[in-house]
């Protein structure tokens, strides 16, 4: 797992999930004990593997390939992960 320090000084743990042949989900885990503040962004890979739908990216190599500049860009584009569904009132 890598870490990323956001502009406000928060240190986020970074993980890669759901790798496909051309993209992977990058998850920023907030240090608070709740997951309500976690964020996610999609990383689009480049290279020869992206044209082969039978291939899969390796989570560890995707994480290793992300440098600080790329993590900052992904964090700027990230969105909060919704952990609770809205409560609907049925009448």
Biopython code that builds the backbone (N, CA, C, O; Angstrom):
import numpy as np
from Bio.PDB.StructureBuilder import StructureBuilder

atoms = [
    (1, "UNK", "N", (0.839, -1.167, 0.000)),
    (1, "UNK", "CA", (0.000, 0.000, 0.000)),
    (1, "UNK", "C", (0.894, 1.244, 0.000)),
    (1, "UNK", "O", (1.913, 1.292, 0.690)),
    (2, "UNK", "N", (0.497, 2.234, -0.778)),
    (2, "UNK", "CA", (1.216, 3.505, -0.817)),
    (2, "UNK", "C", (0.464, 4.528, 0.015)),
    (2, "UNK", "O", (-0.678, 4.307, 0.417)),
    (3, "UNK", "N", (1.120, 5.645, 0.263)),
    (3, "UNK", "CA", (0.450, 6.749, 0.945)),
    (3, "UNK", "C", (0.511, 7.990, 0.066)),
    (3, "UNK", "O", (1.407, 8.148, -0.763)),
    (4, "UNK", "N", (-0.466, 8.862, 0.273)),
    (4, "UNK", "CA", (-0.525, 10.133, -0.445)),
    (4, "UNK", "C", (-0.914, 11.210, 0.558)),
    (4, "UNK", "O", (-1.870, 11.048, 1.317)),
    (5, "UNK", "N", (-0.163, 12.314, 0.557)),
    (5, "UNK", "CA", (-0.482, 13.442, 1.435)),
    (5, "UNK", "C", (-1.236, 14.478, 0.616)),
    (5, "UNK", "O", (-0.695, 15.044, -0.334)),
    (6, "UNK", "N", (-2.500, 14.726, 0.993)),
    (6, "UNK", "CA", (-3.332, 15.694, 0.278)),
    (6, "UNK", "C", (-2.913, 17.116, 0.661)),
    (6, "UNK", "O", (-2.188, 17.299, 1.638)),
    (7, "UNK", "N", (-3.358, 18.120, -0.094)),
    (7, "UNK", "CA", (-2.968, 19.502, 0.196)),
    (7, "UNK", "C", (-3.325, 19.974, 1.603)),
    (7, "UNK", "O", (-2.674, 20.877, 2.131)),
    (8, "UNK", "N", (-4.355, 19.376, 2.223)),
    (8, "UNK", "CA", (-4.716, 19.789, 3.586)),
    (8, "UNK", "C", (-3.893, 19.073, 4.648)),
    (8, "UNK", "O", (-4.103, 19.293, 5.841)),
    (9, "UNK", "N", (-2.953, 18.212, 4.233)),
    (9, "UNK", "CA", (-2.062, 17.532, 5.162)),
    (9, "UNK", "C", (-2.503, 16.140, 5.576)),
    (9, "UNK", "O", (-1.779, 15.458, 6.301)),
    (10, "UNK", "N", (-3.657, 15.711, 5.138)),
    (10, "UNK", "CA", (-4.151, 14.376, 5.471)),
    (10, "UNK", "C", (-3.342, 13.329, 4.717)),
    (10, "UNK", "O", (-3.090, 13.472, 3.521)),
    (11, "UNK", "N", (-2.939, 12.277, 5.421)),
    (11, "UNK", "CA", (-2.195, 11.183, 4.794)),
    (11, "UNK", "C", (-3.179, 10.058, 4.493)),
    (11, "UNK", "O", (-3.755, 9.463, 5.404)),
    (12, "UNK", "N", (-3.364, 9.776, 3.216)),
    (12, "UNK", "CA", (-4.297, 8.766, 2.743)),
    (12, "UNK", "C", (-3.530, 7.496, 2.379)),
    (12, "UNK", "O", (-2.430, 7.583, 1.832)),
    (13, "UNK", "N", (-4.083, 6.329, 2.667)),
    (13, "UNK", "CA", (-3.544, 5.063, 2.181)),
    (13, "UNK", "C", (-4.145, 4.804, 0.811)),
    (13, "UNK", "O", (-5.353, 4.947, 0.621)),
    (14, "UNK", "N", (-3.314, 4.427, -0.136)),
    (14, "UNK", "CA", (-3.751, 4.225, -1.511)),
    (14, "UNK", "C", (-3.709, 2.742, -1.837)),
    (14, "UNK", "O", (-2.728, 2.060, -1.541)),
    (15, "UNK", "N", (-4.784, 2.245, -2.451)),
    (15, "UNK", "CA", (-4.868, 0.852, -2.843)),
    (15, "UNK", "C", (-5.437, 0.770, -4.252)),
    (15, "UNK", "O", (-6.131, 1.684, -4.697)),
    (16, "UNK", "N", (-5.149, -0.310, -4.950)),
    (16, "UNK", "CA", (-5.668, -0.541, -6.299)),
    (16, "UNK", "C", (-6.603, -1.742, -6.246)),
    (16, "UNK", "O", (-6.254, -2.791, -5.705)),
    (17, "UNK", "N", (-7.796, -1.576, -6.812)),
    (17, "UNK", "CA", (-8.783, -2.640, -6.828)),
    (17, "UNK", "C", (-9.373, -2.774, -8.226)),
    (17, "UNK", "O", (-9.206, -1.883, -9.059)),
    (18, "UNK", "N", (-10.046, -3.855, -8.483)),
    (18, "UNK", "CA", (-10.770, -4.125, -9.730)),
    (18, "UNK", "C", (-9.948, -3.887, -10.993)),
    (18, "UNK", "O", (-10.395, -3.162, -11.881)),
    (19, "UNK", "N", (-8.760, -4.478, -11.096)),
    (19, "UNK", "CA", (-7.985, -4.276, -12.321)),
    (19, "UNK", "C", (-8.629, -4.999, -13.501)),
    (19, "UNK", "O", (-9.096, -6.131, -13.372)),
    (20, "UNK", "N", (-8.646, -4.341, -14.630)),
    (20, "UNK", "CA", (-9.131, -4.956, -15.866)),
    (20, "UNK", "C", (-7.976, -4.961, -16.857)),
    (20, "UNK", "O", (-6.818, -4.839, -16.456)),
    (21, "UNK", "N", (-8.268, -5.098, -18.124)),
    (21, "UNK", "CA", (-7.185, -5.091, -19.113)),
    (21, "UNK", "C", (-6.706, -3.672, -19.414)),
    (21, "UNK", "O", (-5.600, -3.490, -19.923)),
    (22, "UNK", "N", (-7.535, -2.656, -19.101)),
    (22, "UNK", "CA", (-7.154, -1.292, -19.467)),
    (22, "UNK", "C", (-7.287, -0.267, -18.348)),
    (22, "UNK", "O", (-6.846, 0.870, -18.513)),
    (23, "UNK", "N", (-7.882, -0.633, -17.215)),
    (23, "UNK", "CA", (-8.065, 0.339, -16.136)),
    (23, "UNK", "C", (-8.076, -0.363, -14.789)),
    (23, "UNK", "O", (-8.143, -1.588, -14.698)),
    (24, "UNK", "N", (-8.008, 0.455, -13.745)),
    (24, "UNK", "CA", (-8.072, -0.065, -12.379)),
    (24, "UNK", "C", (-8.649, 1.022, -11.479)),
    (24, "UNK", "O", (-8.496, 2.214, -11.744)),
    (25, "UNK", "N", (-9.297, 0.600, -10.437)),
    (25, "UNK", "CA", (-9.882, 1.518, -9.473)),
    (25, "UNK", "C", (-8.828, 1.853, -8.421)),
    (25, "UNK", "O", (-8.272, 0.953, -7.792)),
    (26, "UNK", "N", (-8.554, 3.138, -8.230)),
    (26, "UNK", "CA", (-7.608, 3.585, -7.213)),
    (26, "UNK", "C", (-8.427, 4.121, -6.049)),
    (26, "UNK", "O", (-9.219, 5.049, -6.214)),
    (27, "UNK", "N", (-8.234, 3.534, -4.871)),
    (27, "UNK", "CA", (-9.004, 3.912, -3.686)),
    (27, "UNK", "C", (-8.098, 4.645, -2.711)),
    (27, "UNK", "O", (-7.009, 4.174, -2.383)),
    (28, "UNK", "N", (-8.556, 5.797, -2.253)),
    (28, "UNK", "CA", (-7.861, 6.583, -1.238)),
    (28, "UNK", "C", (-8.592, 6.359, 0.085)),
    (28, "UNK", "O", (-9.719, 6.819, 0.268)),
    (29, "UNK", "N", (-7.939, 5.651, 1.001)),
    (29, "UNK", "CA", (-8.535, 5.350, 2.303)),
    (29, "UNK", "C", (-8.167, 6.445, 3.299)),
    (29, "UNK", "O", (-6.989, 6.700, 3.549)),
    (30, "UNK", "N", (-9.194, 7.092, 3.867)),
    (30, "UNK", "CA", (-8.993, 8.147, 4.858)),
    (30, "UNK", "C", (-8.520, 7.524, 6.166)),
    (30, "UNK", "O", (-8.919, 6.406, 6.490)),
    (31, "UNK", "N", (-7.670, 8.233, 6.931)),
    (31, "UNK", "CA", (-7.155, 7.654, 8.185)),
    (31, "UNK", "C", (-8.200, 7.540, 9.295)),
    (31, "UNK", "O", (-7.957, 6.850, 10.284)),
    (32, "UNK", "N", (-9.346, 8.192, 9.162)),
    (32, "UNK", "CA", (-10.391, 8.086, 10.192)),
    (32, "UNK", "C", (-10.916, 6.651, 10.223)),
    (32, "UNK", "O", (-10.889, 5.957, 9.207)),
    (33, "UNK", "N", (-11.394, 6.208, 11.388)),
    (33, "UNK", "CA", (-11.848, 4.821, 11.496)),
    (33, "UNK", "C", (-13.083, 4.502, 10.651)),
    (33, "UNK", "O", (-13.391, 3.327, 10.449)),
    (34, "UNK", "N", (-13.778, 5.485, 10.166)),
    (34, "UNK", "CA", (-14.939, 5.243, 9.327)),
    (34, "UNK", "C", (-14.550, 5.292, 7.856)),
    (34, "UNK", "O", (-13.621, 6.008, 7.482)),
    (35, "UNK", "N", (-15.245, 4.548, 7.035)),
    (35, "UNK", "CA", (-14.933, 4.556, 5.605)),
    (35, "UNK", "C", (-15.754, 5.587, 4.853)),
    (35, "UNK", "O", (-15.688, 5.643, 3.625)),
    (36, "UNK", "N", (-16.517, 6.396, 5.548)),
    (36, "UNK", "CA", (-17.368, 7.391, 4.894)),
    (36, "UNK", "C", (-16.573, 8.461, 4.167)),
    (36, "UNK", "O", (-17.125, 9.132, 3.295)),
    (37, "UNK", "N", (-15.320, 8.645, 4.484)),
    (37, "UNK", "CA", (-14.506, 9.690, 3.867)),
    (37, "UNK", "C", (-13.594, 9.156, 2.766)),
    (37, "UNK", "O", (-12.844, 9.922, 2.160)),
    (38, "UNK", "N", (-13.652, 7.849, 2.502)),
    (38, "UNK", "CA", (-12.823, 7.264, 1.443)),
    (38, "UNK", "C", (-13.215, 7.831, 0.086)),
    (38, "UNK", "O", (-14.355, 8.247, -0.124)),
    (39, "UNK", "N", (-12.258, 7.841, -0.826)),
    (39, "UNK", "CA", (-12.481, 8.384, -2.167)),
    (39, "UNK", "C", (-11.958, 7.401, -3.206)),
    (39, "UNK", "O", (-11.145, 6.532, -2.892)),
    (40, "UNK", "N", (-12.426, 7.542, -4.447)),
    (40, "UNK", "CA", (-11.964, 6.663, -5.511)),
    (40, "UNK", "C", (-11.784, 7.432, -6.810)),
    (40, "UNK", "O", (-12.377, 8.492, -7.009)),
    (41, "UNK", "N", (-10.957, 6.882, -7.689)),
    (41, "UNK", "CA", (-10.743, 7.428, -9.033)),
    (41, "UNK", "C", (-10.345, 6.275, -9.945)),
    (41, "UNK", "O", (-9.787, 5.279, -9.486)),
    (42, "UNK", "N", (-10.631, 6.409, -11.231)),
    (42, "UNK", "CA", (-10.242, 5.395, -12.205)),
    (42, "UNK", "C", (-8.918, 5.759, -12.837)),
    (42, "UNK", "O", (-8.709, 6.895, -13.262)),
    (43, "UNK", "N", (-8.025, 4.787, -12.896)),
    (43, "UNK", "CA", (-6.729, 4.955, -13.560)),
    (43, "UNK", "C", (-6.786, 4.199, -14.877)),
    (43, "UNK", "O", (-7.018, 2.990, -14.887)),
    (44, "UNK", "N", (-6.578, 4.899, -15.990)),
    (44, "UNK", "CA", (-6.542, 4.274, -17.307)),
    (44, "UNK", "C", (-5.100, 3.969, -17.673)),
    (44, "UNK", "O", (-4.253, 4.860, -17.733)),
    (45, "UNK", "N", (-4.840, 2.696, -17.914)),
    (45, "UNK", "CA", (-3.479, 2.242, -18.205)),
    (45, "UNK", "C", (-3.134, 2.475, -19.672)),
    (45, "UNK", "O", (-4.010, 2.630, -20.523)),
    (46, "UNK", "N", (-1.847, 2.496, -19.938)),
    (46, "UNK", "CA", (-1.330, 2.590, -21.302)),
    (46, "UNK", "C", (-0.394, 1.412, -21.523)),
    (46, "UNK", "O", (0.177, 0.863, -20.581)),
    (47, "UNK", "N", (-0.252, 1.040, -22.781)),
    (47, "UNK", "CA", (0.664, -0.041, -23.113)),
    (47, "UNK", "C", (-0.003, -1.103, -23.955)),
    (47, "UNK", "O", (-1.182, -0.992, -24.292)),
    (48, "UNK", "N", (0.759, -2.144, -24.300)),
    (48, "UNK", "CA", (0.232, -3.168, -25.200)),
    (48, "UNK", "C", (-0.873, -4.027, -24.588)),
    (48, "UNK", "O", (-1.707, -4.561, -25.319)),
    (49, "UNK", "N", (-0.896, -4.170, -23.258)),
    (49, "UNK", "CA", (-1.906, -5.014, -22.612)),
    (49, "UNK", "C", (-3.322, -4.468, -22.753)),
    (49, "UNK", "O", (-4.282, -5.237, -22.713)),
    (50, "UNK", "N", (-3.470, -3.174, -22.916)),
    (50, "UNK", "CA", (-4.809, -2.586, -22.919)),
    (50, "UNK", "C", (-5.632, -3.007, -24.130)),
    (50, "UNK", "O", (-6.854, -2.857, -24.120)),
    (51, "UNK", "N", (-4.995, -3.529, -25.169)),
    (51, "UNK", "CA", (-5.719, -3.957, -26.360)),
    (51, "UNK", "C", (-6.122, -5.427, -26.316)),
    (51, "UNK", "O", (-6.791, -5.913, -27.227)),
    (52, "UNK", "N", (-5.725, -6.131, -25.272)),
    (52, "UNK", "CA", (-6.052, -7.550, -25.137)),
    (52, "UNK", "C", (-7.057, -7.734, -24.004)),
    (52, "UNK", "O", (-6.666, -7.704, -22.837)),
    (53, "UNK", "N", (-8.347, -7.923, -24.316)),
    (53, "UNK", "CA", (-9.352, -8.033, -23.255)),
    (53, "UNK", "C", (-9.215, -9.278, -22.388)),
    (53, "UNK", "O", (-9.861, -9.365, -21.344)),
    (54, "UNK", "N", (-8.391, -10.247, -22.790)),
    (54, "UNK", "CA", (-8.171, -11.446, -21.974)),
    (54, "UNK", "C", (-7.110, -11.216, -20.907)),
    (54, "UNK", "O", (-7.020, -11.978, -19.945)),
    (55, "UNK", "N", (-6.313, -10.180, -21.070)),
    (55, "UNK", "CA", (-5.242, -9.879, -20.114)),
    (55, "UNK", "C", (-5.814, -9.101, -18.925)),
    (55, "UNK", "O", (-6.891, -8.510, -19.018)),
    (56, "UNK", "N", (-5.106, -9.107, -17.848)),
    (56, "UNK", "CA", (-5.490, -8.342, -16.661)),
    (56, "UNK", "C", (-4.266, -7.610, -16.138)),
    (56, "UNK", "O", (-3.159, -8.150, -16.133)),
    (57, "UNK", "N", (-4.476, -6.384, -15.701)),
    (57, "UNK", "CA", (-3.406, -5.631, -15.063)),
    (57, "UNK", "C", (-3.128, -6.228, -13.695)),
    (57, "UNK", "O", (-4.026, -6.781, -13.060)),
    (58, "UNK", "N", (-1.915, -6.121, -13.251)),
    (58, "UNK", "CA", (-1.526, -6.594, -11.929)),
    (58, "UNK", "C", (-1.680, -5.444, -10.934)),
    (58, "UNK", "O", (-1.154, -4.353, -11.155)),
    (59, "UNK", "N", (-2.402, -5.693, -9.836)),
    (59, "UNK", "CA", (-2.658, -4.640, -8.845)),
    (59, "UNK", "C", (-1.365, -4.036, -8.316)),
    (59, "UNK", "O", (-1.237, -2.816, -8.215)),
    (60, "UNK", "N", (-0.408, -4.894, -7.979)),
    (60, "UNK", "CA", (0.854, -4.424, -7.393)),
    (60, "UNK", "C", (1.639, -3.571, -8.378)),
    (60, "UNK", "O", (2.207, -2.547, -7.998)),
    (61, "UNK", "N", (1.677, -3.990, -9.651)),
    (61, "UNK", "CA", (2.447, -3.193, -10.616)),
    (61, "UNK", "C", (1.757, -1.882, -10.946)),
    (61, "UNK", "O", (2.431, -0.885, -11.208)),
    (62, "UNK", "N", (0.423, -1.856, -10.941)),
    (62, "UNK", "CA", (-0.282, -0.583, -11.154)),
    (62, "UNK", "C", (0.032, 0.363, -10.004)),
    (62, "UNK", "O", (0.342, 1.534, -10.224)),
    (63, "UNK", "N", (-0.048, -0.144, -8.778)),
    (63, "UNK", "CA", (0.236, 0.689, -7.607)),
    (63, "UNK", "C", (1.671, 1.188, -7.624)),
    (63, "UNK", "O", (1.934, 2.349, -7.308)),
    (64, "UNK", "N", (2.595, 0.318, -7.990)),
    (64, "UNK", "CA", (4.002, 0.706, -8.040)),
    (64, "UNK", "C", (4.261, 1.747, -9.124)),
    (64, "UNK", "O", (5.138, 2.597, -8.972)),
    (65, "UNK", "N", (3.508, 1.685, -10.212)),
    (65, "UNK", "CA", (3.729, 2.617, -11.323)),
    (65, "UNK", "C", (3.199, 4.022, -11.049)),
    (65, "UNK", "O", (3.573, 4.967, -11.744)),
    (66, "UNK", "N", (2.346, 4.171, -10.058)),
    (66, "UNK", "CA", (1.780, 5.491, -9.752)),
    (66, "UNK", "C", (2.781, 6.322, -8.959)),
    (66, "UNK", "O", (3.145, 5.963, -7.839)),
    (67, "UNK", "N", (3.223, 7.432, -9.542)),
    (67, "UNK", "CA", (4.132, 8.320, -8.830)),
    (67, "UNK", "C", (3.319, 9.415, -8.131)),
    (67, "UNK", "O", (2.095, 9.452, -8.251)),
    (68, "UNK", "N", (3.998, 10.301, -7.403)),
    (68, "UNK", "CA", (3.312, 11.341, -6.636)),
    (68, "UNK", "C", (2.487, 12.269, -7.526)),
    (68, "UNK", "O", (1.400, 12.699, -7.142)),
    (69, "UNK", "N", (3.002, 12.573, -8.705)),
    (69, "UNK", "CA", (2.281, 13.460, -9.626)),
    (69, "UNK", "C", (0.973, 12.822, -10.097)),
    (69, "UNK", "O", (-0.066, 13.482, -10.144)),
    (70, "UNK", "N", (1.032, 11.537, -10.445)),
    (70, "UNK", "CA", (-0.167, 10.836, -10.881)),
    (70, "UNK", "C", (-1.166, 10.674, -9.744)),
    (70, "UNK", "O", (-2.372, 10.799, -9.955)),
    (71, "UNK", "N", (-0.673, 10.395, -8.536)),
    (71, "UNK", "CA", (-1.569, 10.282, -7.387)),
    (71, "UNK", "C", (-2.270, 11.609, -7.105)),
    (71, "UNK", "O", (-3.454, 11.630, -6.768)),
    (72, "UNK", "N", (-1.539, 12.713, -7.242)),
    (72, "UNK", "CA", (-2.156, 14.027, -7.028)),
    (72, "UNK", "C", (-3.245, 14.282, -8.063)),
    (72, "UNK", "O", (-4.310, 14.798, -7.724)),
    (73, "UNK", "N", (-2.994, 13.929, -9.312)),
    (73, "UNK", "CA", (-3.999, 14.107, -10.358)),
    (73, "UNK", "C", (-5.228, 13.234, -10.091)),
    (73, "UNK", "O", (-6.362, 13.695, -10.219)),
    (74, "UNK", "N", (-4.997, 11.975, -9.719)),
    (74, "UNK", "CA", (-6.112, 11.089, -9.418)),
    (74, "UNK", "C", (-6.902, 11.575, -8.210)),
    (74, "UNK", "O", (-8.130, 11.479, -8.190)),
    (75, "UNK", "N", (-6.207, 12.094, -7.203)),
    (75, "UNK", "CA", (-6.907, 12.589, -6.015)),
    (75, "UNK", "C", (-7.772, 13.801, -6.362)),
    (75, "UNK", "O", (-8.887, 13.934, -5.859)),
    (76, "UNK", "N", (-7.255, 14.684, -7.222)),
    (76, "UNK", "CA", (-8.048, 15.847, -7.631)),
    (76, "UNK", "C", (-9.314, 15.432, -8.373)),
    (76, "UNK", "O", (-10.346, 16.097, -8.276)),
    (77, "UNK", "N", (-9.230, 14.343, -9.105)),
    (77, "UNK", "CA", (-10.378, 13.851, -9.878)),
    (77, "UNK", "C", (-11.240, 12.867, -9.104)),
    (77, "UNK", "O", (-12.259, 12.408, -9.621)),
    (78, "UNK", "N", (-10.863, 12.536, -7.891)),
    (78, "UNK", "CA", (-11.556, 11.496, -7.139)),
    (78, "UNK", "C", (-12.928, 11.966, -6.665)),
    (78, "UNK", "O", (-13.221, 13.160, -6.596)),
    (79, "UNK", "N", (-13.750, 10.978, -6.343)),
    (79, "UNK", "CA", (-15.101, 11.225, -5.836)),
    (79, "UNK", "C", (-15.281, 10.424, -4.551)),
    (79, "UNK", "O", (-14.626, 9.400, -4.356)),
    (80, "UNK", "N", (-16.165, 10.888, -3.680)),
    (80, "UNK", "CA", (-16.392, 10.126, -2.449)),
    (80, "UNK", "C", (-17.065, 8.783, -2.742)),
    (80, "UNK", "O", (-17.864, 8.659, -3.670)),
    (81, "UNK", "N", (-16.727, 7.804, -1.945)),
    (81, "UNK", "CA", (-17.376, 6.499, -2.049)),
    (81, "UNK", "C", (-18.627, 6.558, -1.174)),
    (81, "UNK", "O", (-18.555, 6.878, 0.012)),
    (82, "UNK", "N", (-19.741, 6.253, -1.761)),
    (82, "UNK", "CA", (-20.990, 6.256, -0.994)),
    (82, "UNK", "C", (-21.090, 4.964, -0.217)),
    (82, "UNK", "O", (-21.132, 3.886, -0.811)),
    (83, "UNK", "N", (-21.129, 5.052, 1.102)),
    (83, "UNK", "CA", (-21.194, 3.850, 1.920)),
    (83, "UNK", "C", (-22.577, 3.615, 2.491)),
    (83, "UNK", "O", (-22.847, 2.543, 3.034)),
    (84, "UNK", "N", (-23.450, 4.587, 2.380)),
    (84, "UNK", "CA", (-24.805, 4.417, 2.877)),
    (84, "UNK", "C", (-25.771, 4.794, 1.775)),
    (84, "UNK", "O", (-25.603, 5.813, 1.105)),
    (85, "UNK", "N", (-26.774, 3.973, 1.594)),
    (85, "UNK", "CA", (-27.793, 4.313, 0.607)),
    (85, "UNK", "C", (-28.794, 5.263, 1.259)),
    (85, "UNK", "O", (-29.009, 5.200, 2.469)),
    (86, "UNK", "N", (-29.401, 6.131, 0.477)),
    (86, "UNK", "CA", (-30.362, 7.068, 1.067)),
    (86, "UNK", "C", (-31.583, 6.340, 1.601)),
    (86, "UNK", "O", (-31.986, 5.306, 1.069)),
    (87, "UNK", "N", (-32.159, 6.883, 2.644)),
    (87, "UNK", "CA", (-33.344, 6.304, 3.229)),
    (87, "UNK", "C", (-34.562, 6.777, 2.446)),
    (87, "UNK", "O", (-34.803, 7.977, 2.316)),
    (88, "UNK", "N", (-35.310, 5.841, 1.937)),
    (88, "UNK", "CA", (-36.514, 6.177, 1.182)),
    (88, "UNK", "C", (-37.733, 5.900, 2.055)),
    (88, "UNK", "O", (-37.807, 4.876, 2.735)),
    (89, "UNK", "N", (-38.662, 6.803, 2.026)),
    (89, "UNK", "CA", (-39.896, 6.637, 2.777)),
    (89, "UNK", "C", (-40.963, 6.151, 1.796)),
    (89, "UNK", "O", (-41.287, 6.834, 0.824)),
    (90, "UNK", "N", (-41.484, 4.999, 2.059)),
    (90, "UNK", "CA", (-42.527, 4.443, 1.196)),
    (90, "UNK", "C", (-43.863, 4.708, 1.859)),
    (90, "UNK", "O", (-44.091, 4.327, 3.007)),
    (91, "UNK", "N", (-44.745, 5.367, 1.117)),
    (91, "UNK", "CA", (-46.058, 5.652, 1.714)),
    (91, "UNK", "C", (-47.139, 4.791, 1.132)),
    (91, "UNK", "O", (-48.299, 4.906, 1.526)),
]
sb = StructureBuilder()
sb.init_structure("model")
sb.init_model(0)
sb.init_chain("A")
sb.init_seg("    ")
for serial, (resi, resn, name, xyz) in enumerate(atoms, 1):
    if name == "N":
        sb.init_residue(resn, " ", resi, " ")
    sb.init_atom(name, np.array(xyz, "f"), 0.0, 1.0, " ", f" {name:<3s}", serial, name[0])
structure = sb.get_structure()
